[in-house]
Amino acid sequence: MADSEALRSTEIELEGDIDVTNAADIGDHLCQLASTHPAVVVVCSRVTFVESRGLAMMARVQRFADESGCQLTWREFPLHVHRTLHTSGLDDYLRIEA
């Protein structure tokens, strides 16, 4: 990767609950990052809970990033959140790293 591309890559950390109160805003922010960076890493080690709107937001952001040519990676989900992703089937759709 060229230095200029590396500088345009970014990492963001999410924390707390992702639910009806904040999922839309988080999704909008992640889509903005995906539209301006070739790669975005979303660190989720401090996410405590994800409800259905949070799951829908994750799918929307992944689809937007894929269509925009951004390599979006979700990283370090706690086990209980990863179980929710598995139950919903999103673990097969999202690009997840341990």
Secondary structure, 3 states (H helix, E strand, C coil): CCHHHHHHCEEEEEEEEECCCCHHHHHHHHHHHHHHCCEEEEEEEEEEEECHHHHHHHHHHHHHHHHHCCEEEEECCCHHHHHHHHHHCHHHCCCEEC
